[in-house]
Amino acid sequence: MQSRNVLALILATALVGCSSTRQQVVGTWKGEIAAKSASDSQTADKDKSFSDGISKSIGEGLKSFVSAMIGPLTFEFNDKGRYKLTMRVGSQEGSYTVNGNEVKIDSDDGKSHSVFTLGDDGKTMTSKKDFKSDETFVLKKQVE
């Protein structure tokens, strides 16, 4: 009988922990593509030839163009496990789940799946990358 009470207490504590992390996610977040750090650039530049440097410049220009085209990214997360992404070229809705400090989002149309890591401060989320070359998106929580 007492083991049931302990198990119930552990389960309740785990659910409250997930709930509080979820509450940190609820709200409006502004997103942007993170700038490459100087150390990333220096390491990359040492290993690249002149033509790779030109390709990198073209890639940076294209990234700036795309950022200007889609405009600012705004995520709105509600307390029912739903999100809405708004940008200049349209919007997208879907669901999200929180597991520890990971926030997984899936669009309703099934075409988009992303995972973000919630920062210790609860004010930033950073996209998890599948490949080293993937862009890093940083979301910053807005004061409401």
C-alpha positions as a printed Julia matrix, in Angstrom:
144×3 Matrix{Float64}:
  0.0    0.0     0.0
  2.77   2.41    0.92
  4.62   1.68   -2.36
  1.53   2.88   -4.25
  1.67   6.21   -2.39
  5.36   6.6    -3.23
  4.68   5.76   -6.88
  1.79   8.25   -6.99
  4.02  10.94   -5.45
  6.79  10.3    -8.02
  4.28  10.42  -10.88
  2.69  13.63   -9.58
  6.11  15.27   -9.21
  7.05  14.3   -12.76
  3.8   15.7   -14.13
  4.22  18.97  -12.25
  7.79  19.27  -13.58
  6.6   18.84  -17.18
  3.78  21.27  -16.56
  6.09  23.99  -15.27
  8.42  23.59  -18.27
  5.39  23.76  -20.55
  4.31  26.97  -18.8
  7.74  28.45  -19.6
  7.09  27.74  -23.28
  3.6   29.3   -23.35
  3.74  32.78  -24.82
  5.15  34.66  -27.8
  8.66  34.06  -29.11
 10.56  36.02  -31.79
 12.96  34.05  -33.96
 16.05  34.79  -35.99
 18.86  32.92  -37.68
 21.82  32.88  -35.3
 25.03  34.5   -36.48
 28.03  32.24  -36.86
 30.55  32.68  -34.08
 33.98  34.09  -34.86
 35.61  30.8   -33.89
 33.34  28.91  -36.33
 34.31  31.3   -39.11
 38.03  31.14  -38.33
 38.04  27.35  -38.22
 36.02  27.16  -41.41
 38.26  29.72  -43.16
 41.45  27.78  -42.33
 40.03  24.66  -43.98
 38.57  26.32  -47.07
 40.06  27.31  -50.36
 39.44  30.62  -52.14
 36.5   29.19  -54.12
 34.95  27.85  -50.92
 35.2   31.39  -49.49
 33.29  32.73  -52.49
 30.64  30.04  -52.03
 30.39  31.01  -48.37
 29.87  34.66  -49.32
 27.15  33.72  -51.78
 25.54  31.54  -49.1
 25.61  34.41  -46.57
 24.05  36.73  -49.16
 21.35  34.18  -49.92
 20.66  33.74  -46.19
 20.26  37.51  -45.82
 17.95  37.61  -48.83
 15.79  34.76  -47.48
 15.67  36.39  -44.03
 14.53  39.68  -45.59
 11.96  37.83  -47.71
 10.27  35.86  -44.93
 10.61  38.67  -42.4
 10.58  38.18  -38.67
  9.47  34.82  -37.33
  6.98  34.84  -34.47
  5.95  31.68  -32.64
  2.96  31.75  -30.34
  2.6   28.73  -28.01
 -0.65  28.25  -26.09
 -1.3   26.14  -22.98
 -3.21  23.5   -24.97
 -0.17  22.17  -26.84
 -0.73  24.22  -30.0
  1.49  26.73  -31.77
  1.2   29.26  -34.56
  4.18  30.44  -36.6
  3.75  33.78  -38.35
  6.09  35.26  -40.96
  5.82  37.73  -43.81
  5.0   35.02  -46.38
  2.24  33.35  -44.34
  1.59  31.32  -41.25
  1.62  27.74  -40.05
 -0.13  25.99  -37.19
  0.51  22.74  -35.42
  1.1   21.03  -32.12
  4.0   20.93  -29.71
  5.15  18.68  -26.91
  7.6   19.28  -24.1
  9.93  16.56  -22.84
 12.47  17.82  -20.32
 14.04  20.87  -21.96
 13.15  19.78  -25.52
 10.23  21.35  -27.36
  9.11  19.35  -30.39
  6.85  21.05  -32.91
  4.93  19.41  -35.74
  2.9   21.28  -38.34
 -0.7   20.25  -38.97
  0.1   19.5   -42.63
  2.88  17.08  -41.59
  5.5   18.88  -43.68
  7.44  20.51  -40.85
  9.03  18.99  -37.75
 11.49  20.85  -35.53
 13.07  20.39  -32.15
 14.17  23.27  -29.94
 16.13  23.21  -26.7
 14.82  25.49  -23.98
 17.62  27.45  -22.33
 18.21  27.26  -18.58
 16.98  30.85  -18.26
 13.61  29.95  -19.83
 13.94  32.95  -22.15
 15.62  31.39  -25.17
 15.11  28.32  -27.35
 17.65  27.08  -29.88
 16.91  24.77  -32.79
 18.54  21.37  -32.78
 20.42  20.65  -35.97
 20.46  17.39  -37.91
 23.55  18.45  -39.84
 26.46  20.74  -39.02
 25.6   22.88  -42.05
 22.01  23.5   -40.89
 21.2   27.03  -39.77
 20.63  27.63  -36.08
 17.41  29.41  -35.18
 17.19  31.18  -31.86
 13.83  32.08  -30.33
 13.62  34.75  -27.63
 10.62  34.98  -25.34
  8.79  38.28  -25.5
  7.54  40.1   -22.42
  3.76  39.97  -22.36
